[in-house]
Amino acid sequence: MAAGEGTRMRSSTPKMLHPVCGRPMVAWPIVAAREAGAGRVAAIVSPGRDLSAGLPDDVETVEQPTADGTGGAIRAALPLIEESETVLILSGDVPLISAAVIEDFLDAHASSEAAATMMTIELDDPAAYGRVVRDSSGAVERVVEAKADGDAEAWQLEIREINAGTYAFDAAPLAAALQSLSNDNAQGEYYLPDVFPALREAGHSVFAHKTEDLAVTMGVNNRVDLAAVEAESRRRLLEAHMLAGVTFVDPASTWVDAGVKIAADARIEPGTTLKGETEIAEGAVVGPLSTLIDCSVGAGSKVLHSYLVECDVRAGCSVGPFAYLRPGALLEDGAKAGTFVEIKNSQLGEGTKVPHLSYVGDTDIGPGSNLGAGTITANYDGFRKNRTVIGRDVRIGVDTMLIAPVEVGDAAYTGAGAVIKDDVPDGALAVSENAQRNIDGYAARKAAQMREDDKTP
């Protein structure tokens, strides 16, 4: 169910598309359901609300014509229900329900032989959750809503067992019971749990499966709820990584998205953010104070105090501190991008080093080369980006500027301060004409001129 308007979010973005640890809220229960074995999946949406950006592949959408409650939402999906055998109903704004909880729930439904099973949990403060009313035998009789004054009687409000909003139904009895739903309540809505009395009257049983995972009650109505859910999601994600052998030096100051993969024996230092589809291999060290977005870091590599976006750092590399690796950057095994180095759409060959204070853009560098401090590849001519090609075992002198398109051959050198506009042959030394000229007495004349300027009105 993903048809809520989400007005309390106070956002132009639909509530269901707000991210939780990098994944759209609505995608969380869908992913969990599929991990638990769900087949056909449909999202019930509001009219005019396009949630396609947040839905995983092969998820159907069903439009709920009017905002008339959870019962109205499920009635909108009646054609799908009639084509099914078992129907699992989840809430799109309760993202932290896990595959393990769903599996246990579906197993309980199957073994109960009931027509309907709902998930319940006991809370010290049930607040506005619907109360589970049982008969004298302990079987579920109905759920009494408590959203507004008049929905429930005083004795019912004392009940601590609440409806967690997750249901499993045998499809045929559910389809029949939906026909009898009424909106005769304080909210004027169709409540899905109101099908339970109809099921019982038809001779079916209703079963309640109690869980102890409080995450099933962590719904999102506003941004305060969203922050709480994201904090709990992050805690669970980091815990799973740690149990799999990853070291987080300070989990409280580390942020990891749901799509991130981290191998055992990797070490994540404080203040680090790993986003998107980032992958960290075994033995790698990332951080402190590093951000990686959709990157891969190879085994044994180190990324210190740097910012990386859509790049590939292979095994045994060194990055940072204060490096910026932009989309298309590729560091082959053992390469280095050092302090205050920016690399964009470029390949550094195996063992190649760019130690500090350099910009490398649209460049291919062979293995074993070294770029001196202050090396700049001037890749833009005002109209298009041009490539620089640097061969293997090249030594680029400090403050060299390479004006693309240009090639530097294998084992070549450039002198300090060179401006390279033409190709450099293999093994050659390229220097620029830059004769030094000393102007005697310049400082005194400059000081005198400044004094005269100060006297000018």
C-alpha positions as CSV (number, residue, x, y, z in Angstrom):
1,M,0.0,0.0,0.0
2,A,1.7,3.2,-1.2
3,A,-1.2,5.6,-1.8
4,G,-0.8,7.9,1.1
5,E,-0.7,11.6,0.3
6,G,2.1,12.3,2.8
7,T,1.0,15.9,3.5
8,R,2.8,15.9,6.9
9,M,6.1,15.5,5.1
10,R,5.7,19.0,3.8
11,S,7.5,18.1,0.6
12,S,7.1,18.4,-3.1
13,T,8.5,14.9,-3.3
14,P,6.0,12.1,-2.7
15,K,6.5,10.5,0.7
16,M,7.1,7.1,-0.7
17,L,10.1,8.4,-2.8
18,H,12.0,9.9,0.2
19,P,15.2,7.9,0.6
20,V,16.1,5.7,3.6
21,C,19.8,4.9,3.5
22,G,19.9,5.6,-0.2
23,R,16.9,3.4,-1.2
24,P,13.4,4.9,-1.8
25,M,11.1,4.3,1.1
26,V,8.6,2.3,-1.0
27,A,11.3,0.0,-2.3
28,W,12.3,-1.4,1.2
29,P,9.2,-3.6,1.8
30,I,9.2,-4.7,-1.8
31,V,12.8,-5.8,-1.6
32,A,12.1,-7.6,1.7
33,A,9.0,-9.3,0.3
34,R,10.9,-10.6,-2.7
35,E,13.7,-11.8,-0.5
36,A,11.0,-13.7,1.4
37,G,9.8,-15.4,-1.8
38,A,7.0,-13.1,-3.1
39,G,6.1,-13.5,-6.7
40,R,3.8,-10.9,-8.3
41,V,4.2,-7.5,-6.7
42,A,1.9,-4.5,-7.1
43,A,2.1,-1.1,-5.5
44,I,-1.2,0.7,-4.8
45,V,-0.8,4.4,-5.6
46,S,-2.7,7.6,-5.5
47,P,-4.0,9.2,-8.7
48,G,-1.5,11.3,-10.5
49,R,1.4,10.1,-8.2
50,D,4.2,8.7,-10.3
51,L,6.3,6.4,-8.0
52,S,8.0,4.6,-10.9
53,A,11.4,6.2,-9.9
54,G,11.3,4.3,-6.6
55,L,9.9,1.0,-7.7
56,P,12.1,-2.0,-8.4
57,D,11.8,-3.7,-11.8
58,D,8.6,-5.7,-12.6
59,V,6.5,-4.0,-10.0
60,E,2.9,-3.3,-11.2
61,T,1.0,-0.3,-10.1
62,V,-2.7,-0.1,-9.2
63,E,-4.4,3.3,-8.8
64,Q,-6.7,3.9,-5.7
65,P,-9.2,6.3,-7.1
66,T,-10.0,8.1,-3.9
67,A,-8.2,8.3,-0.5
68,D,-10.8,6.2,1.3
69,G,-8.6,4.1,3.6
70,T,-6.7,0.8,3.6
71,G,-9.8,-1.2,2.7
72,G,-10.4,1.1,-0.3
73,A,-6.8,0.5,-1.3
74,I,-7.1,-3.2,-1.3
75,R,-10.5,-3.1,-3.1
76,A,-8.7,-1.2,-5.9
77,A,-6.5,-4.3,-6.4
78,L,-9.4,-6.7,-6.5
79,P,-8.7,-8.0,-10.0
80,L,-5.2,-9.0,-9.0
81,I,-6.5,-10.6,-5.8
82,E,-8.9,-12.7,-7.8
83,E,-6.0,-14.0,-9.9
84,S,-3.9,-15.0,-6.8
85,E,-3.8,-17.7,-4.1
86,T,-2.2,-16.0,-1.2
87,V,-2.1,-12.2,-0.7
88,L,0.6,-10.5,1.4
89,I,-0.2,-6.9,2.3
90,L,2.5,-4.5,3.4
91,S,2.6,-0.8,4.1
92,G,4.9,1.3,1.9
93,D,5.7,3.7,4.6
94,V,6.9,1.0,7.1
95,P,10.2,0.4,5.4
96,L,12.1,-1.6,8.0
97,I,10.1,-4.9,8.0
98,S,12.6,-7.6,7.2
99,A,12.6,-10.6,5.0
100,A,13.1,-12.8,8.0
101,V,10.0,-11.3,9.7
102,I,8.0,-11.8,6.5
103,E,9.1,-15.4,6.1
104,D,8.1,-16.2,9.7
105,F,4.8,-14.5,9.1
106,L,4.0,-16.4,5.9
107,D,5.0,-19.7,7.5
108,A,2.7,-19.0,10.4
109,H,-0.2,-18.2,8.0
110,A,0.3,-21.4,6.1
111,S,0.5,-23.6,9.2
112,S,-2.5,-21.9,10.8
113,E,-4.9,-22.9,8.0
114,A,-6.7,-19.6,8.6
115,A,-8.2,-17.5,5.9
116,A,-6.5,-14.4,7.3
117,T,-3.4,-13.8,9.4
118,M,-2.4,-10.4,10.7
119,M,0.8,-9.4,12.4
120,T,0.5,-8.0,15.9
121,I,2.9,-6.7,18.5
122,E,2.4,-5.7,22.2
123,L,3.4,-2.1,23.1
124,D,3.6,-0.4,26.4
125,D,1.9,2.7,24.8
126,P,-0.3,1.6,21.9
127,A,-1.2,5.2,21.1
128,A,-3.4,5.4,18.0
129,Y,-2.8,1.9,16.7
130,G,-5.7,-0.4,16.1
131,R,-6.4,-2.7,19.0
132,V,-6.7,-6.5,18.6
133,V,-9.9,-7.7,20.2
134,R,-10.0,-11.5,20.9
135,D,-12.9,-13.7,21.9
136,S,-13.1,-15.9,25.0
137,S,-11.1,-18.6,23.2
138,G,-8.3,-16.2,22.3
139,A,-9.1,-16.1,18.6
140,V,-9.1,-12.8,16.8
141,E,-12.5,-11.3,16.7
142,R,-11.8,-7.9,15.1
143,V,-9.6,-4.9,15.2
144,V,-10.8,-1.6,16.7
145,E,-9.3,1.5,15.2
146,A,-8.2,4.2,17.6
147,K,-7.3,7.0,15.3
148,A,-10.0,9.4,16.4
149,D,-12.4,9.9,19.3
150,G,-15.3,7.5,19.0
151,D,-13.5,4.8,17.2
152,A,-12.9,2.7,20.3
153,E,-14.4,2.3,23.7
154,A,-12.5,2.9,26.9
155,W,-11.9,-0.8,27.7
156,Q,-10.7,-1.4,24.2
157,L,-8.1,1.4,24.5
158,E,-6.6,-0.5,27.4
159,I,-5.6,-3.4,25.1
160,R,-1.8,-3.4,24.5
161,E,-1.8,-5.8,21.5
162,I,-2.0,-3.8,18.3
163,N,-2.4,-4.4,14.6
164,A,1.0,-3.9,13.0
165,G,-0.6,-3.4,9.5
166,T,0.8,-6.5,7.8
167,Y,-1.6,-9.1,6.6
168,A,-1.7,-12.4,4.8
169,F,-5.0,-13.7,3.2
170,D,-6.2,-16.6,1.2
171,A,-7.3,-14.7,-1.9
172,A,-10.8,-16.1,-2.5
173,P,-12.2,-15.4,1.0
174,L,-10.6,-11.9,1.0
175,A,-12.2,-11.0,-2.4
176,A,-15.6,-12.0,-1.0
177,A,-15.2,-10.2,2.3
178,L,-14.1,-6.9,0.6
179,Q,-17.7,-6.6,-0.8
180,S,-19.1,-6.1,2.7
181,L,-16.8,-3.3,3.8
182,S,-18.4,-0.2,5.3
183,N,-17.1,3.2,6.1
184,D,-19.4,3.8,9.1
185,N,-16.7,5.1,11.4
186,A,-15.4,8.4,12.8
187,Q,-13.0,8.8,9.9
188,G,-15.4,7.8,7.1
189,E,-12.9,5.4,5.7
190,Y,-12.9,1.8,4.7
191,Y,-10.6,-0.1,7.1
192,L,-9.1,-3.3,5.9
193,P,-9.3,-5.1,9.3
194,D,-13.1,-4.7,9.1
195,V,-13.0,-7.8,6.8
196,F,-12.3,-10.0,9.8
197,P,-15.9,-10.2,11.1
198,A,-17.1,-10.9,7.6
199,L,-14.6,-13.8,7.3
200,R,-15.7,-15.2,10.7
201,E,-19.3,-15.0,9.7
202,A,-18.5,-16.9,6.6
203,G,-17.0,-19.7,8.7
204,H,-13.4,-18.8,8.3
205,S,-10.8,-18.3,11.0
206,V,-8.6,-15.3,11.6
207,F,-5.1,-15.9,13.1
208,A,-2.8,-13.4,14.8
209,H,1.0,-13.8,14.5
210,K,2.8,-11.9,17.2
211,T,6.2,-10.5,16.5
212,E,8.8,-8.8,18.8
213,D,10.5,-6.7,16.2
214,L,9.5,-3.1,16.9
215,A,10.6,-2.1,13.4
216,V,7.2,-3.3,12.1
217,T,5.6,-0.3,13.9
218,M,8.1,2.3,12.7
219,G,6.0,4.1,10.1
220,V,6.9,7.4,8.5
221,N,4.4,10.2,8.7
222,N,6.8,13.2,8.9
223,R,10.4,14.0,8.7
224,V,11.0,13.3,12.4
225,D,9.8,9.8,11.8
226,L,11.9,9.6,8.7
227,A,15.1,10.5,10.6
228,A,14.3,7.9,13.3
229,V,13.7,5.2,10.6
230,E,16.9,6.1,8.8
231,A,18.9,5.9,12.1
232,E,17.5,2.5,12.8
233,S,18.1,1.3,9.3
234,R,21.7,2.5,9.4
235,R,22.2,0.8,12.7
236,R,21.0,-2.5,11.3
237,L,23.0,-2.2,8.1
238,L,26.2,-1.5,10.0
239,E,25.5,-4.3,12.4
240,A,25.0,-6.8,9.5
241,H,28.3,-5.7,8.0
242,M,30.2,-5.9,11.3
243,L,28.9,-9.4,11.9
244,A,30.2,-10.3,8.4
245,G,33.7,-9.2,9.4
246,V,33.8,-5.5,8.5
247,T,35.4,-3.0,11.0
248,F,33.7,0.3,11.6
249,V,35.9,2.3,14.0
250,D,33.0,4.5,15.0
251,P,29.6,3.3,13.7
252,A,27.9,6.4,15.1
253,S,29.8,8.6,12.6
254,T,29.6,6.3,9.6
255,W,26.9,6.3,6.9
256,V,26.4,3.4,4.6
257,D,23.6,3.0,2.0
258,A,21.6,-0.1,1.5
259,G,23.2,-0.9,-1.8
260,V,26.8,-0.8,-0.6
261,K,28.9,-4.1,-0.5
262,I,31.8,-4.4,1.9
263,A,34.1,-7.4,2.1
264,A,35.4,-8.9,5.3
265,D,38.5,-7.3,6.8
266,A,37.8,-4.0,5.3
267,R,38.2,-1.1,7.7
268,I,36.0,2.0,7.6
269,E,37.3,5.0,9.6
270,P,35.1,7.7,11.3
271,G,33.3,10.3,9.3
272,T,33.0,8.2,6.2
273,T,30.0,8.0,3.8
274,L,29.5,5.2,1.4
275,K,26.7,5.7,-1.0
276,G,24.9,4.1,-4.0
277,E,26.4,0.9,-5.4
278,T,29.9,1.3,-3.8
279,E,31.9,-1.8,-3.3
280,I,34.8,-2.2,-0.9
281,A,37.1,-5.2,-1.2
282,E,38.9,-7.1,1.5
283,G,41.6,-5.4,3.5
284,A,40.8,-1.9,2.1
285,V,40.9,1.1,4.4
286,V,38.5,3.9,3.7
287,G,38.5,7.2,5.7
288,P,38.6,9.0,7.9
289,L,36.3,11.7,6.4
290,S,35.9,10.2,3.0
291,T,32.9,10.1,0.7
292,L,32.5,7.4,-2.0
293,I,29.5,7.4,-4.4
294,D,29.1,4.5,-6.8
295,C,32.8,3.5,-6.6
296,S,34.8,0.3,-6.3
297,V,37.9,0.0,-4.1
298,G,40.1,-3.0,-4.6
299,A,41.8,-5.2,-2.0
300,G,44.3,-3.5,0.2
301,S,43.7,-0.1,-1.2
302,K,43.6,3.0,1.1
303,V,41.4,6.1,0.6
304,L,42.2,8.8,3.1
305,H,40.2,11.9,3.6
306,S,39.0,12.1,-0.1
307,Y,35.9,12.4,-2.3
308,L,35.3,9.8,-5.0
309,V,32.4,9.6,-7.5
310,E,31.8,6.9,-10.0
311,C,35.4,5.7,-10.2
312,D,37.3,2.5,-10.0
313,V,40.3,2.1,-7.6
314,R,41.8,-1.3,-8.0
315,A,44.0,-3.3,-5.6
316,G,46.9,-1.9,-3.6
317,C,46.2,1.8,-4.5
318,S,46.7,4.9,-2.4
319,V,44.3,7.8,-2.6
320,G,44.5,11.1,-0.7
321,P,44.5,12.9,1.5
322,F,42.3,15.6,-0.1
323,A,42.0,13.9,-3.5
324,Y,39.0,14.3,-5.7
325,L,38.3,11.4,-8.1
326,R,35.6,12.2,-10.6
327,P,33.5,10.0,-12.9
328,G,35.6,7.8,-15.2
329,A,38.7,7.8,-13.1
330,L,40.4,4.4,-13.1
331,L,43.5,3.5,-11.0
332,E,45.1,0.3,-11.9
333,D,46.8,-1.9,-9.3
334,G,49.3,-0.1,-7.1
335,A,48.5,3.4,-8.6
336,K,48.5,6.5,-6.5
337,A,46.5,9.7,-6.5
338,G,48.0,11.8,-3.7
339,T,47.4,15.0,-1.9
340,F,45.2,17.6,-3.6
341,V,45.0,15.6,-6.8
342,E,42.0,15.7,-9.1
343,I,41.4,13.0,-11.7
344,K,38.6,12.9,-14.2
345,N,37.8,10.4,-17.0
346,S,41.4,9.2,-16.9
347,Q,43.3,5.9,-16.5
348,L,46.4,5.6,-14.3
349,G,48.4,2.5,-15.3
350,E,49.7,-0.1,-12.8
351,G,52.1,1.5,-10.3
352,T,51.7,5.0,-11.8
353,K,51.9,7.8,-9.3
354,V,50.4,11.3,-9.3
355,P,51.6,12.3,-5.8
356,H,50.3,15.8,-5.3
357,L,48.9,19.1,-6.5
358,S,47.9,18.0,-10.0
359,Y,44.9,17.9,-12.3
360,V,44.6,14.9,-14.7
361,G,41.6,15.0,-17.1
362,D,40.8,12.9,-20.2
363,T,44.2,11.2,-20.0
364,D,45.6,7.7,-20.4
365,I,48.8,7.0,-18.5
366,G,50.8,3.8,-18.9
367,P,52.3,1.8,-16.1
368,G,55.2,2.9,-13.9
369,S,55.0,6.6,-14.7
370,N,55.3,9.5,-12.3
371,L,53.8,12.9,-12.6
372,G,55.6,15.7,-10.7
373,A,53.8,18.2,-8.4
374,G,51.7,20.8,-10.3
375,T,51.2,18.7,-13.4
376,I,48.2,19.9,-15.4
377,T,46.6,18.3,-18.4
378,A,44.9,21.2,-20.3
379,N,42.1,19.1,-21.9
380,Y,39.6,21.8,-23.0
381,D,40.2,24.0,-26.0
382,G,37.0,26.0,-25.5
383,F,34.9,23.8,-27.7
384,R,35.7,20.1,-26.9
385,K,37.6,17.9,-24.5
386,N,40.8,16.5,-25.9
387,R,42.9,13.5,-24.6
388,T,46.4,13.3,-23.4
389,V,48.3,10.0,-23.8
390,I,51.3,9.4,-21.5
391,G,53.3,6.2,-22.1
392,R,54.9,3.8,-19.6
393,D,57.8,4.7,-17.3
394,V,57.4,8.4,-18.1
395,R,58.8,11.1,-15.8
396,I,56.8,14.3,-15.9
397,G,58.7,17.2,-14.3
398,V,57.1,19.5,-11.8
399,D,54.8,22.3,-13.1
400,T,54.5,20.7,-16.5
401,M,51.5,21.7,-18.6
402,L,50.4,19.3,-21.3
403,I,48.2,20.9,-24.0
404,A,45.9,18.2,-25.4
405,P,45.7,16.6,-27.7
406,V,49.3,15.4,-27.2
407,E,51.2,12.2,-26.6
408,V,54.3,11.6,-24.5
409,G,56.2,8.4,-25.5
410,D,57.4,5.6,-23.3
411,A,60.4,6.4,-20.9
412,A,60.3,10.1,-21.9
413,Y,60.9,13.0,-19.6
414,T,59.7,16.6,-19.4
415,G,61.7,19.4,-17.7
416,A,60.4,21.4,-14.8
417,G,58.0,24.1,-15.9
418,A,57.7,22.7,-19.5
419,V,54.7,23.5,-21.6
420,I,54.2,20.5,-23.9
421,K,52.2,21.3,-27.1
422,D,53.8,18.7,-29.4
423,D,54.2,15.0,-29.1
424,V,57.3,13.8,-27.3
425,P,59.1,10.7,-28.8
426,D,60.0,7.6,-26.8
427,G,63.0,8.2,-24.5
428,A,63.3,12.0,-25.2
429,L,63.5,14.9,-22.8
430,A,61.1,17.7,-23.6
431,V,61.8,21.2,-22.3
432,S,60.4,24.7,-23.0
433,E,62.3,27.8,-24.0
434,N,62.1,29.7,-20.7
435,A,65.3,31.7,-20.3
436,Q,65.6,33.5,-17.0
437,R,66.1,37.3,-17.0
438,N,66.9,39.3,-13.8
439,I,65.8,43.0,-13.7
440,D,68.1,44.8,-11.3
441,G,66.7,47.5,-9.0
442,Y,63.1,46.4,-9.7
443,A,62.0,46.3,-6.0
444,A,63.2,49.8,-5.2
445,R,61.5,51.3,-8.3
446,K,58.3,49.4,-7.4
447,A,58.3,50.8,-3.9
448,A,58.8,54.3,-5.1
449,Q,56.0,54.0,-7.6
450,M,53.6,52.7,-4.8
451,R,54.6,55.8,-2.6
452,E,53.7,58.1,-5.5
453,D,50.4,56.4,-6.0
454,D,49.5,56.8,-2.4
455,K,50.0,60.6,-2.7
456,T,47.6,60.9,-5.7
457,P,44.3,62.4,-4.6
